[in-house]
């Protein structure tokens, strides 16, 4: 109220009258403000009851919609004449209620937030936070439910979907508990001491319940269960400490444990998800693995060798972020963070050497990138997409391997340079290697040089049929130090490369895959050999693996008369087949056909005869007590002979 000034123009009566009028106006205004303020809070309290009723009705309506849509859907599916748009309508209604009901709840909460803003514990607990948590919960439920969006985008199995859904919801509960607790503890302690104590106790109970729910999952290992039990014990200790009066200790342990659980849970969830996706892309052992590859337009037989490197880098970065999060939760000071940052960027000294972790990480990443680029180029060369001229498979393989080795060397040199390696010390390393080569590494270097010679000279190639020493088989892979040979019984034999250079090697398919078969056989003496020859030539020319006409210096099938024997005539059938790898199959087919044709034409294959001579002059020993063999009765024999004679 303003006090008027006294002057000559205003008398005392006018001054008192004006002051009384202003006082009456002020009193009326104050009474109206008080009345409106009381009506305001009374309406707000009533609105709280109205809000609860509205939310209850929304939940009830949502339940009715779900049950009704399920009933209508089952009724429509049981009818004989079903139209597609009926089913689409039921599914649309079922999906619509999942979004409309929570949005109505948020809209009904909006006026309450505006009216009751003065009664909220802190101004940071705004509508945006509550709506964000609610929409996150709806998003998780929508994406991860049985017929959710994520089921279509990432075809995980049903068990993994349920596990992922439960884990994310529990993680969201713990994060929500941590954020709400932190906001409550920002209030003055003298005004909200009881609220803060209740927050520690209730938050600890909620976190323990979340931990017990997580440990009930089927894919939870034993070590993680032990850590969860330990965290539960620590939280229960916080409750006891809070009730005992050790509030500072209880709150410090409560926030540290809860924040650690949030960081570790999020880290383990992301790591497990990345591992599952990596395993699905590499080894399609399950049905959903093939669905994921088909969704990403990846060949089912492609193993994606570069995926583990990418997974390793992502997991390493996530582990580092998780460690920083845990340290910050436990109250890591700014000085400690700056010291760790300086150590990470500028490095630390060990003796006369300075190790910089940042440069080492950059060097590793550079090495991985260049190595993957080299492998990608090698893969494109192997597929023939980078070659303008057509080359044989052995030349392409040689170029591919040399590109891989050169890429590895370049990646190693560039990676070591980025990591801060000093190449001036290579002279010392070379001297040490020369001494090692002279003593113990001679064989390794010999095999390495022999491998390079094999790659350039190509006396043997992948797929060749070779014979080295007492080993015979097909060359499966040529490496820098050794060569892998697969024998006929599919046994893999690893042979050092030096043996291919220093020993005699027989390569049956060096120039071409053709090979010769020699089939020896014999017939009985006196058989028409010309007929036998014509039959053998007909059999050879009728086989699809045999080269019929002589070309490129390869002779036609021939039959040779080799020798006579005791009642036998020895012949040999010489044929060349298109691929020597079919040697045994072609030999078996020809022998079966020869046996059949010989039987049809009455040609016998003689069997070797063996004579057995027994010397009768060797006495047979008898013991004294051994009974004598029965002697024939000559009288009975004579009587029998007389009876047989005609009278």
C-alpha angles and dihedrals in degrees: 000000000000119000113224119231123244116242138154094263096059122063125209095257094058091048093052092046094053092047092052092050093050092049092051091050091049092049092050091049093049092050091049092049092050091048093049091046092052091046089049094055092040090055089047092054090049089048090057089060090045090051092054091049091049093050091048091051091049092053090047092049090048091053091049092049092051093049093044094049091048091051093047091047093052091045092051094048092052093056119096097225105053124173120207096228091060091062091043090053093053091048090048092052091047091052093042095059091054090063104030098053097054091044091053088050090054092048092051090049092053098077091044090053091050094047100039098040091117091057096053111106094238135005091237091069091081133159091264091064095049093044090047093053091045094049091047090054091049091047092052092047091048096047100041105037123107096274097023131136094259090056087063097039097043110022098212119167120264095255093051091048092054092045092048092047094050093045094051093047092050091047090051090051092053092047090048090050091050095049094046091047091050092050092049092051091056089072121093109281095221091060100041106028093125092046091051093049090049089049092056093048097044093041091052091051092048092049092049090052090050090050091051090051092051094048090055091068117111096231095054110117127219097255092052090050090054091051090049091051089050091051091049090051091050092051092049087051088054090056092050092047092049092051091046094055101257091123099155093051093044094050093046092051092042095055093040094050095043093048091046091051091050093050095044093044093051091046094049092046093053093042092051091047092051091048092051092050091046092050091047092052094046107038114022096203097147135048094250090055090062091046090053092051091048090050091053092044092243123148113255092228095050110107095193098220093191094060095082091056092052091045091051093052093048093047091049092052091047091050091052092049090048092053091049090049093051092048092049091049092055091054105268108191125235091242091056091048092050091048091051090047093051091047091049094048103032098030134217133266128245108184107310094338125091118210117200112192093198092056091046091053091047089049092051092048091048091049091051093047095049092043091052091047090052091049091048091053090047090051092051090048090050091052090048097238094122097045119089094191125054113248132181120263094255093055091048090049092050092050090046094052094045090049090051093050093046091048090051092050093048091047091050094049095045092043093051090047092052090047090057099254113165110227092193088085091061090096090062091046091048090051091051090048092051090054090047091049090051092053115025112354098060095103092047093051090045091054091045093053090044090053091054090049090051091051093051103035094035100204085158127028136188109285096022120136105234139170119211117176107312094339123095129176147091124311106245103175137357113212133178095263106021144012124231116222123187115209127213091268089054094253114149114227120190110212122186113244092236090070090060090055102038100037135057111271124195113208112189094186104036099122103013137354094243119119141177128243124201116198113188118201140157137212133198117277111264096035117134100261094192090058089048090051093050091048092051092049091049091050092049095047092048094057114097095217095054121091104237104188123046110247136154090019094305111132124226122251112292137188118213128198102223110175150320124254138175099313093331139097117214118216134173130207114210118195136161119221128204096241122025089207087075091058099118096041092049092047091052093048093050094048092050091050093047091052092050095048093046090054091050092051096042096246112153125211105214120233117222112255123219125196124215117205121193119198108219095192092078107105118234110226120229128190123229097248094041110115115244119245113259114269120223116256105239094194093056089045092054092049091051091050091049090052091052094054116091114250 
